Amino acid sequence: MAAETVAAGKQPVVLQPAAGMAGAVEPAVDWQQVVAALQGSGEWRELLTDLAAAPGGPSVAALLRRAAAAAAAVVARDWGSAAGGGSGSGSGAGPCRLAEAVQQVAWEKLHSGDWHSVSVVWRDAYAAACILAAAAGLPGGGASPGRGRQGGGGGQQQGAGQAAGALGAAAVAAEAGAAEGPEAAAAAALAAALWHLDMAAIMGGPLLRPLVDSLIDAQQRRWQQLHGTAAWRPPAGQRAAAALAIAEQQQQAQQQPAVDGEDGEEPSAKRQRQGGMAGAAGEAGKADDAAGESAAAAARAAAAARAADAALLPPGSLGPRGTPVATAELPSLEAFWRHYMSTDTPVVVTGAMEDWPAVTRWCDPAYLIAVAGPRTVPVEVGEHYLACIFTQPQRQLRFQLKLHCFLVQHPLFDQIPALAADIREPPYCVLGEGEVQSINAWFGPPGTVTPLHTDPHPNLLCQAAGRKYVRLYSPAHTQAMYPHAEGMHTNTGQVDVDAPDHERHPLFAQAPFQGKPSCAVAAHVQLFVVGFAAVCVVSCLLLYMVALADCVLEAGQMLFIPPGWWHYVKSTTVSFSVSFWWR
């Protein structure tokens, strides 16, 4: 395997196979050099200096130094084994629990208040501890980082922690793998190392992020090698359609009309060519018949999909009480601004995602597994974030595809750049101040619900795979949404849209489902009003008249949700969406 270089500050870290391991499962990373380069880097010294100046930080800085020294000793002792992930299958369980201790302290700091108010030094310390834990071969996969051996943080974390037992999920897997052979042990240790590195990417700070990303890239390539993950190819249906299109083009190129006596061909050759053309015409007729049957099948599938959607949707959806959201085919920037954004009018935009590879790739689980299968992402387990029984564990993406859990508002594309290459920033994000605030991923099974809530920024919800039902309420009816009065959810309504309690929330029952003019009409009203005050008055009137709108968002469509509009979202199929917030 060719040597590779990863930057850790100004110190290079060489990724190369261990000596004497020909024919064995080779580790992707020389952890001995990783730890040595980390300890000698300017970023490491900067981190220790910042920790020493932070409240409660000097003792953690000392602990981090001891953790690095212990990890260096472990990898020096174990390097050359066939473990393949970190230094081995939990071989650092003694002295290198120091790295786990730093993880725990930093984790508590990160969860002791508002995320934005926590000093970035604790995020950087957490990332450093995760790198050391990965190098030392510590188990991962617990309910919260550094707590795998405790089986999770209480009863509500059973789904993430208790399955791990005393040493965490990765340790159990490593022990089982050791009994099955070195390759299984290597895969288990590799999974544990990737878990720690992914947690560093999700929760860690920017100081060591280049090193974290490089290590993840190397470990993921090794995972693909161990699991024999082949390069992804489009599903058979897509390949067949492409082959048919090529064949039709070739057939059209070969079909040149001829007149007897004008082309110099012998009659026999001409008859053969004409016979071939007749056969091609017959094939074309068969293709037309097949296309007709395909269209009929598509219509039946669409009807079945609508019936399936109806079984999942809340009362009153897509009926006479609701106003369909306006639809626009790839509007220009000027039209989008004039008709929708400046008037705060929701609209479904079609034709704007045709250059997204995600639309064809993300509907295939094999592609997601090939690109990001071993990666750990935060998921939600339960009805939704307001439910009484609700947890937020971390799981590998390949297991999430099989389980009834969902990924919600996660910056997945910062964590997994390979998936970021499958999406495109919508051109409409340049309007306003043109500054994108966040790009988040939403993935889940049928029935996944995001409760009624509102957001402060313009939002383009782009549907890459599957379908989603979206219900929108005008900001004029905020009181009828019964927002929480205090706490973290003041932007979320107390109303359960699927089963509204009209005694507790009578205003919600009275909120008009339809106003006049409808969204489609209001979106195209031309406002030739002079004076800012008059424009504001007209805009407010439009918001009040368009009380509610709803739609089922199909793959390849994007929905513009103006700031302040209340929206409830429910997946009617397995669904993968991307949201763009901008100013």
Phi, psi and omega per residue, in radians:
M1 nan 2.288 -3.098
A2 -1.153 2.521 3.099
A3 -1.215 2.538 3.117
E4 -2.258 2.776 -3.094
T5 -2.125 2.346 3.079
V6 -2.133 2.371 -3.108
A7 -1.508 2.218 2.989
A8 -2.139 1.557 -2.975
G9 1.174 -2.203 3.115
K10 -1.725 0.007 -3.107
Q11 -1.732 2.142 3.112
P12 -1.312 2.544 3.047
V13 -2.030 2.052 -3.083
V14 -1.538 2.209 3.074
L15 -1.714 2.034 -3.075
Q16 -2.687 2.799 3.122
P17 -1.242 2.681 3.071
A18 -1.311 2.682 -3.142
A19 -1.217 2.584 3.051
G20 1.280 0.428 -3.077
M21 -2.052 0.355 -3.141
A22 -1.048 2.345 3.135
G23 1.466 -0.170 3.129
A24 -1.748 3.065 3.064
V25 -1.370 1.986 -3.006
E26 -1.565 2.400 3.034
P27 -1.185 2.636 -3.118
A28 -1.474 -0.363 -2.990
V29 -2.228 2.334 2.993
D30 -1.438 1.590 -3.041
W31 -1.148 -0.470 3.104
Q32 -1.086 -0.778 3.117
Q33 -1.260 -0.568 3.102
V34 -1.043 -0.874 -3.099
V35 -1.147 -0.725 -3.137
A36 -1.111 -0.762 3.141
A37 -1.171 -0.644 3.106
L38 -1.074 -0.806 -3.117
Q39 -1.134 -0.469 -3.119
G40 -1.671 0.071 -3.044
S41 -1.507 2.748 3.055
G42 -1.176 -0.539 3.111
E43 -1.131 -0.659 3.110
W44 -1.115 -0.791 3.134
R45 -1.135 -0.682 3.106
E46 -1.104 -0.711 3.132
L47 -1.100 -0.810 -3.127
L48 -1.119 -0.666 3.111
T49 -1.120 -0.796 -3.135
D50 -1.140 -0.668 3.102
L51 -1.124 -0.707 -3.123
A52 -1.087 -0.468 -3.128
A53 -1.608 -0.173 -3.091
A54 -1.514 2.567 3.071
P55 -1.027 2.191 -3.124
G56 1.351 0.067 -3.040
G57 -1.489 -0.553 -3.071
P58 -0.976 -0.741 -3.140
S59 -1.176 -0.604 3.117
V60 -1.223 -0.647 3.081
A61 -1.056 -0.746 3.112
A62 -1.131 -0.703 3.121
L63 -1.133 -0.664 3.139
L64 -1.163 -0.678 3.078
R65 -1.072 -0.771 3.125
R66 -1.130 -0.661 3.125
A67 -1.116 -0.699 3.126
A68 -1.157 -0.723 3.122
A69 -1.125 -0.700 3.129
A70 -1.170 -0.731 3.118
A71 -1.105 -0.703 3.120
A72 -1.077 -0.700 3.121
A73 -1.145 -0.709 -3.119
V74 -1.156 -0.828 -3.099
V75 -1.207 -0.545 3.071
A76 -1.157 -0.615 3.133
R77 -1.297 -0.712 -2.993
D78 -1.691 -0.199 -3.069
W79 -1.080 2.382 -3.070
G80 1.854 -0.202 3.027
S81 -1.340 2.950 -3.099
A82 -1.681 0.533 -3.079
A83 -1.174 -0.777 2.986
G84 1.536 -0.309 -3.118
G85 -1.853 -1.623 2.967
G86 -1.563 -2.470 -3.121
S87 -1.295 -0.377 -3.129
G88 3.005 -3.055 -3.069
S89 -1.474 1.351 3.127
G90 1.338 0.374 -3.082
S91 -1.147 -0.344 3.139
G92 -1.662 0.461 -3.010
A93 -1.146 -0.315 -3.139
G94 -1.544 -1.605 -3.066
P95 -1.091 -0.515 -3.066
C96 -1.439 0.129 2.903
R97 -1.158 -0.183 3.055
L98 -1.062 -0.700 3.098
A99 -1.089 -0.664 3.103
E100 -1.132 -0.650 3.117
A101 -1.109 -0.724 3.096
V102 -1.140 -0.698 3.066
Q103 -0.962 -0.822 -3.089
Q104 -1.111 -0.777 -3.126
V105 -1.102 -0.816 -3.131
A106 -1.131 -0.667 3.118
W107 -1.063 -0.760 3.123
E108 -1.126 -0.690 3.098
K109 -1.080 -0.720 -3.104
L110 -1.213 -0.336 -3.100
H111 -2.014 0.411 -3.112
S112 -1.723 0.160 3.133
G113 3.038 -2.782 3.098
D114 -1.099 2.263 -3.109
W115 -0.920 -0.728 -3.056
H116 -1.234 -0.331 -3.114
S117 -1.589 -0.116 -3.126
V118 -1.441 2.339 -3.137
S119 -1.048 2.444 -3.099
V120 -1.141 -0.331 -3.126
V121 -1.082 -0.523 3.127
W122 -1.301 -0.522 3.034
R123 -1.206 -0.713 3.104
D124 -1.154 -0.694 3.102
A125 -1.107 -0.676 3.122
Y126 -1.115 -0.752 3.131
A127 -1.084 -0.752 3.127
A128 -1.080 -0.745 3.128
A129 -1.124 -0.636 3.115
C130 -1.151 -0.690 3.097
I131 -1.085 -0.775 3.135
L132 -1.154 -0.674 3.104
A133 -1.118 -0.710 3.105
A134 -1.126 -0.744 -3.131
A135 -1.109 -0.680 -3.083
A136 -1.393 -0.111 3.134
G137 1.349 0.445 3.119
L138 -1.214 2.556 3.098
P139 -1.152 2.662 3.080
G140 -2.282 -3.033 3.042
G141 1.646 0.176 3.100
G142 -1.325 3.110 -3.128
A143 -1.094 -0.673 3.032
S144 -2.378 2.629 -3.048
P145 -0.956 2.358 3.132
G146 1.421 0.077 -3.084
R147 -2.167 0.321 -3.103
G148 -1.019 -0.658 -3.080
R149 -1.284 -0.208 3.117
Q150 -1.601 -0.076 3.101
G151 1.288 0.413 3.053
G152 1.820 2.942 -3.034
G153 -1.760 1.083 3.082
G154 1.816 3.073 -3.058
G155 -1.054 -0.569 -3.085
Q156 -1.333 -0.077 3.138
Q157 -1.900 0.386 -3.062
Q158 -1.040 -0.694 -3.063
G159 -1.090 -0.486 -3.089
A160 -1.737 -0.587 -2.945
G161 -1.822 -0.782 -2.968
Q162 -1.168 -0.462 3.082
A163 -1.144 -0.325 -3.084
A164 -1.412 -0.331 -3.131
G165 1.239 -2.635 -3.001
A166 -1.293 -0.501 -3.061
L167 -1.946 0.041 -3.106
G168 1.642 2.760 -3.046
A169 -1.023 -0.733 -3.092
A170 -1.176 -0.609 3.130
A171 -1.182 -0.740 3.098
V172 -1.062 -0.759 3.120
A173 -1.109 -0.669 -3.138
A174 -1.148 -0.734 3.113
E175 -1.107 -0.736 3.107
A176 -1.141 -0.699 -3.138
G177 -1.131 -0.652 -3.140
A178 -1.073 -0.614 3.121
A179 -1.249 -0.436 -3.086
E180 -1.601 -0.273 3.130
G181 2.365 2.924 -3.061
P182 -1.121 -0.583 -3.127
E183 -1.176 -0.714 3.099
A184 -1.160 -0.686 3.101
A185 -1.117 -0.689 3.121
A186 -1.108 -0.736 -3.140
A187 -1.108 -0.705 -3.139
A188 -1.170 -0.762 3.119
A189 -1.140 -0.651 3.105
L190 -1.113 -0.727 3.107
A191 -1.075 -0.695 3.126
A192 -1.136 -0.763 3.131
A193 -1.100 -0.739 3.115
L194 -1.106 -0.624 3.120
W195 -1.067 -0.849 3.132
H196 -1.078 -0.745 -3.112
L197 -1.184 -0.661 3.083
D198 -1.130 -0.674 3.092
M199 -1.133 -0.594 3.056
A200 -1.138 -0.646 3.123
A201 -1.230 -0.636 -3.085
I202 -1.342 -0.794 -2.995
M203 -1.888 -0.286 -3.035
G204 -1.342 2.980 -3.118
G205 -1.593 -3.084 -3.044
P206 -1.411 -0.292 -2.975
L207 -1.045 -0.792 -3.078
L208 -1.876 0.224 -3.053
R209 -1.079 -0.679 3.094
P210 -1.022 -0.719 3.107
L211 -1.151 -0.756 3.133
V212 -1.031 -0.818 -3.117
D213 -1.098 -0.698 -3.134
S214 -1.170 -0.715 3.110
L215 -1.134 -0.724 3.108
I216 -1.074 -0.756 -3.130
D217 -1.055 -0.780 3.133
A218 -1.152 -0.742 -3.129
Q219 -1.189 -0.630 3.130
Q220 -1.192 -0.692 3.078
R221 -1.064 -0.659 3.114
R222 -1.184 -0.660 3.099
W223 -1.074 -0.742 3.124
Q224 -1.103 -0.621 3.098
Q225 -1.196 -0.781 -3.119
L226 -1.103 -0.654 -3.068
H227 -1.658 0.060 3.103
G228 1.076 0.598 -3.131
T229 -1.271 1.981 -3.122
A230 -1.411 2.836 3.054
A231 -1.066 2.398 -3.066
W232 -1.244 2.471 3.017
R233 -2.150 2.634 3.109
P234 -1.020 2.670 3.083
P235 -0.986 2.794 -3.051
A236 -0.989 -0.670 -3.124
G237 -1.085 -0.724 3.123
Q238 -1.203 -0.681 3.115
R239 -1.148 -0.689 -3.136
A240 -1.141 -0.701 3.134
A241 -1.120 -0.724 3.120
A242 -1.134 -0.736 3.125
A243 -1.108 -0.676 3.127
L244 -1.122 -0.731 3.127
A245 -1.086 -0.721 3.113
I246 -1.133 -0.747 3.140
A247 -1.090 -0.696 3.123
E248 -1.131 -0.686 3.103
Q249 -1.117 -0.747 3.110
Q250 -1.116 -0.698 3.138
Q251 -1.121 -0.739 3.121
Q252 -1.139 -0.593 3.133
A253 -1.208 -0.543 -3.109
Q254 -1.461 -0.346 -3.061
Q255 -1.520 1.505 3.108
Q256 -1.829 2.118 -3.110
P257 -1.114 2.525 -3.126
A258 -2.355 2.643 3.114
V259 -2.099 2.378 -3.107
D260 -0.950 2.339 3.051
G261 1.472 -0.010 -3.077
E262 -1.927 -0.171 -3.048
D263 -2.029 -0.011 3.074
G264 1.311 0.122 3.140
E265 -1.368 2.593 2.996
E266 -1.206 2.576 -3.117
P267 -0.953 -0.685 -3.107
S268 -1.128 -0.749 3.123
A269 -1.132 -0.671 3.137
K270 -1.138 -0.700 -3.139
R271 -1.125 -0.682 3.117
Q272 -1.096 -0.760 -3.138
R273 -1.148 -0.712 3.122
Q274 -1.157 -0.658 3.075
G275 -1.096 -0.673 3.092
G276 -1.123 -0.673 3.106
M277 -1.139 -0.711 3.101
A278 -1.085 -0.704 3.108
G279 -1.126 -0.692 3.108
A280 -1.098 -0.682 3.105
A281 -1.106 -0.698 3.090
G282 -1.090 -0.708 3.100
E283 -1.124 -0.660 3.114
A284 -1.105 -0.688 3.090
G285 -1.091 -0.714 3.096
K286 -1.109 -0.667 3.123
A287 -1.112 -0.691 3.101
D288 -1.100 -0.745 3.100
D289 -1.074 -0.746 3.132
A290 -1.105 -0.680 3.113
A291 -1.119 -0.685 3.095
G292 -1.108 -0.747 3.097
E293 -1.117 -0.680 3.125
S294 -1.113 -0.722 3.128
A295 -1.122 -0.716 3.111
A296 -1.120 -0.709 3.115
A297 -1.127 -0.680 3.106
A298 -1.113 -0.679 3.111
A299 -1.128 -0.729 3.110
R300 -1.126 -0.711 3.126
A301 -1.116 -0.678 3.122
A302 -1.132 -0.716 3.104
A303 -1.113 -0.725 3.112
A304 -1.127 -0.652 3.121
A305 -1.141 -0.709 3.117
R306 -1.114 -0.679 3.115
A307 -1.145 -0.716 3.116
A308 -1.156 -0.679 3.103
D309 -1.055 -0.759 -3.066
A310 -1.029 -0.557 -3.124
A311 -1.231 -0.365 -3.088
L312 -1.771 -0.288 -2.979
L313 -1.399 2.658 3.122
P314 -1.237 2.887 -3.102
P315 -1.006 2.432 3.064
G316 1.445 0.091 -3.077
S317 -1.284 2.470 3.027
L318 0.957 0.454 -3.121
G319 -1.930 -2.961 -3.094
P320 -1.151 -0.331 3.138
R321 -1.393 -0.257 -3.109
G322 -1.836 2.773 3.105
T323 -1.868 2.106 3.100
P324 -1.055 2.444 3.093
V325 -1.187 2.436 3.096
A326 -1.036 2.589 3.104
T327 -2.111 2.390 3.128
A328 -2.344 2.289 3.115
E329 -1.492 1.836 3.067
L330 0.697 1.102 3.141
P331 -1.138 2.654 3.061
S332 -1.181 2.893 3.102
L333 -1.040 -0.732 3.138
E334 -1.099 -0.794 -3.128
A335 -1.147 -0.694 3.137
F336 -1.101 -0.763 3.139
W337 -1.162 -0.817 -3.017
R338 -1.218 -0.745 -3.015
H339 -1.562 -0.492 -2.970
Y340 -2.148 -0.999 -3.009
M341 -1.206 -0.775 -3.107
S342 -1.256 -0.376 3.123
T343 -1.794 0.090 -3.124
D344 0.917 0.925 -3.130
T345 -2.010 2.149 3.095
P346 -1.107 2.637 3.107
V347 -2.727 2.498 2.985
V348 -1.624 2.116 -3.138
V349 -1.746 2.194 3.075
T350 -1.916 2.743 3.082
G351 1.409 0.038 -3.088
A352 -1.716 0.003 -3.103
M353 -2.105 0.318 -3.095
E354 -1.203 -0.334 3.106
D355 -1.715 0.233 3.100
W356 -1.525 1.965 2.994
P357 -1.032 -0.463 -3.114
A358 -1.018 -0.560 -3.064
V359 -1.102 -0.601 3.108
T360 -1.661 -0.444 -3.035
R361 -1.537 -0.715 -2.963
W362 -1.336 -0.184 3.057
C363 -1.390 -0.076 3.136
D364 -1.898 1.912 -3.137
P365 -1.011 -0.527 -3.127
A366 -1.067 -0.611 3.123
Y367 -1.182 -0.803 -3.117
L368 -1.093 -0.652 3.118
I369 -1.201 -0.710 -3.129
A370 -1.119 -0.671 -3.050
V371 -1.501 -0.654 -2.975
A372 -2.478 0.342 -3.054
G373 -0.939 -0.793 -3.072
P374 -1.476 -0.006 -3.041
R375 -1.358 2.443 3.135
T376 -1.598 2.280 3.129
V377 -2.306 2.656 3.071
P378 -1.330 2.345 3.131
V379 -2.209 2.889 3.079
E380 -2.005 2.331 3.124
V381 -2.092 2.125 -3.085
G382 2.345 -3.070 -3.087
E383 -1.184 -0.901 3.054
H384 -2.997 -3.119 -2.961
Y385 -1.247 -0.158 3.060
L386 -1.675 -0.115 -3.057
A387 -1.229 2.712 -3.126
C388 -1.188 -0.714 3.128
I389 -1.804 1.794 -3.017
F390 -2.684 2.261 -3.141
T391 -2.293 2.824 3.111
Q392 -2.297 1.254 3.095
P393 -1.412 -3.097 3.050
Q394 -2.032 2.401 3.141
R395 -2.458 2.702 3.027
Q396 -1.192 2.509 -3.081
L397 -1.060 -0.620 -3.110
R398 -1.148 -0.517 3.087
F399 -1.434 -0.534 3.096
Q400 -1.087 -0.570 3.136
L401 -1.116 -0.399 -3.095
K402 -1.756 -0.252 -3.028
L403 -1.902 2.809 3.139
H404 -1.555 1.207 3.041
C405 -2.381 2.906 -3.017
F406 -2.471 2.654 3.133
L407 -1.731 2.153 -3.006
V408 -2.248 2.210 3.004
Q409 0.788 0.981 -3.141
H410 -2.028 2.354 3.092
P411 -1.286 1.131 -3.035
L412 -1.054 -0.555 -3.002
F413 -1.400 -0.363 2.950
D414 -1.249 -0.627 -3.095
Q415 -1.377 -0.676 -3.071
I416 -2.201 1.515 -3.073
P417 -1.054 -0.436 3.136
A418 -1.061 -0.588 3.096
L419 -1.352 -0.510 3.103
A420 -1.101 -0.483 3.127
A421 -1.208 -0.236 -3.109
D422 -1.576 -0.072 -3.088
I423 -2.113 2.876 3.118
R424 -2.322 2.429 3.079
E425 -1.213 2.193 3.141
P426 -1.057 2.484 -3.100
P427 -1.106 -0.412 -3.077
Y428 -1.217 -0.230 3.132
C429 -1.233 -0.153 3.097
V430 -1.420 -0.221 -3.125
L431 -1.305 2.872 -3.025
G432 1.236 -2.357 3.067
E433 -1.402 -0.209 3.073
G434 1.199 0.486 -3.106
E435 -2.009 1.969 3.117
V436 -1.247 2.203 -3.116
Q437 -1.516 -0.723 -3.137
S438 -2.826 2.645 3.050
I439 -2.206 2.052 -3.034
N440 -2.192 2.681 3.123
A441 -1.852 2.570 3.113
W442 -2.365 2.051 -3.099
F443 -2.409 2.380 3.120
G444 -3.067 3.009 -3.127
P445 -1.419 3.070 3.052
P446 -1.004 2.477 3.131
G447 1.575 -0.079 3.080
T448 -1.085 2.267 -3.030
V449 -2.102 2.362 2.866
T450 -1.916 2.047 -3.030
P451 -1.083 2.908 3.123
L452 -1.023 2.102 -3.097
H453 -2.718 3.061 3.124
T454 -2.360 2.674 -3.122
D455 -2.173 2.684 -3.042
P456 -1.487 -0.143 -3.045
H457 -2.082 2.748 2.925
P458 -1.006 2.492 -3.016
N459 -2.365 2.265 2.956
L460 -1.938 1.945 3.121
L461 -1.641 1.934 -3.025
C462 -1.815 2.114 -3.087
Q463 -1.612 1.925 -3.112
A464 -1.578 -0.577 -3.118
A465 -2.627 2.460 3.105
G466 1.392 -2.886 -3.099
R467 -2.317 2.652 3.115
K468 -2.435 2.403 2.988
Y469 -1.581 2.335 3.122
V470 -2.259 2.263 3.058
R471 -2.023 2.323 -3.053
L472 -2.136 2.360 3.046
Y473 -2.089 2.459 3.113
S474 -1.136 2.578 3.040
P475 -1.035 -0.348 3.114
A476 -1.096 -0.315 -3.097
H477 -1.946 0.524 3.130
T478 -0.999 -0.702 -3.109
Q479 -1.069 -0.592 -3.123
A480 -1.313 -0.186 3.108
M481 -1.518 -0.194 3.124
Y482 0.917 1.072 3.127
P483 -1.122 2.633 3.086
H484 -1.087 2.400 -3.026
A485 -1.338 -0.439 -3.087
E486 -2.693 3.011 3.120
G487 1.597 -2.790 -3.053
M488 -1.413 -0.199 -2.975
H489 -2.032 0.629 3.120
T490 -1.191 -0.259 3.083
N491 -1.647 0.164 -3.079
T492 -2.081 2.370 3.116
G493 -1.383 2.694 3.103
Q494 -1.499 -0.150 -3.060
V495 -1.329 2.318 2.997
D496 -1.559 1.805 -3.044
V497 -1.096 -0.566 -3.140
D498 -1.231 -0.531 -3.134
A499 -2.546 1.251 -3.073
P500 -1.140 2.421 3.070
D501 -1.686 1.735 -3.034
H502 -1.269 -0.328 3.067
E503 -1.289 -0.717 3.124
R504 -1.368 -0.522 -3.047
H505 -2.274 1.174 -3.060
P506 -1.148 -0.543 -3.120
L507 -1.158 -0.521 3.122
F508 -1.137 -0.673 3.118
A509 -1.157 -0.499 -3.105
Q510 -1.551 -0.217 -3.116
A511 -1.075 2.136 -3.077
P512 -1.103 2.372 3.127
F513 -1.429 -0.354 -3.065
Q514 -2.517 2.385 3.065
G515 -2.117 2.945 3.097
K516 -2.209 2.296 0.048
P517 -1.272 2.836 3.137
S518 -1.255 3.039 3.111
C519 -1.017 -0.730 -3.070
A520 -1.113 -0.641 -3.140
V521 -1.355 -0.802 -3.084
A522 -1.093 -0.551 -3.105
A523 -1.149 -0.402 -3.064
H524 -1.907 0.217 3.077
V525 -1.220 2.227 3.108
Q526 -1.567 2.148 -3.089
L527 -1.797 1.850 3.053
F528 -1.895 1.152 -3.063
V529 -1.950 2.295 3.141
V530 -1.643 2.243 3.078
G531 1.871 2.341 -3.085
F532 -1.101 -0.711 -3.099
A533 -1.083 -0.733 -3.132
A534 -1.131 -0.676 3.105
V535 -1.093 -0.743 3.128
C536 -1.079 -0.747 -3.125
V537 -1.095 -0.806 -3.126
V538 -1.112 -0.731 3.132
S539 -1.074 -0.739 3.125
C540 -1.116 -0.687 3.104
L541 -1.094 -0.734 3.121
L542 -1.102 -0.743 3.127
L543 -1.051 -0.701 -3.112
Y544 -1.241 -0.712 -3.088
M545 -1.178 -0.629 3.109
V546 -1.570 1.434 -2.990
A547 -1.317 -0.719 -3.083
L548 -2.608 2.516 3.027
A549 -2.489 2.668 3.092
D550 -2.560 2.872 -3.127
C551 -2.882 2.866 2.913
V552 -1.880 2.045 -3.091
L553 -1.488 2.131 -3.113
E554 -1.649 2.800 3.074
A555 -1.009 2.333 -3.121
G556 1.611 0.034 3.105
Q557 -1.965 2.670 3.041
M558 -2.242 2.489 -3.109
L559 -1.931 2.182 3.031
F560 -1.515 2.114 3.099
I561 -1.974 1.924 -3.117
P562 -1.144 2.716 3.104
P563 -1.071 2.459 3.112
G564 1.548 -0.257 3.133
W565 -1.338 2.312 3.102
W566 -1.347 2.401 3.127
H567 -2.505 2.458 3.075
Y568 -2.053 2.346 -3.051
V569 -2.268 2.388 3.108
K570 -2.494 2.201 3.090
S571 -1.292 2.330 3.075
T572 -1.778 -0.182 3.016
T573 -2.439 3.127 2.899
V574 -0.993 2.279 -2.921
S575 -2.388 2.446 3.056
F576 -2.321 2.066 -3.070
S577 -2.246 2.792 3.073
V578 -2.299 2.282 3.111
S579 -1.968 2.406 3.077
F580 -2.017 2.057 2.995
W581 -1.775 2.362 3.077
W582 -2.557 2.963 3.134
R583 -1.719 nan nan
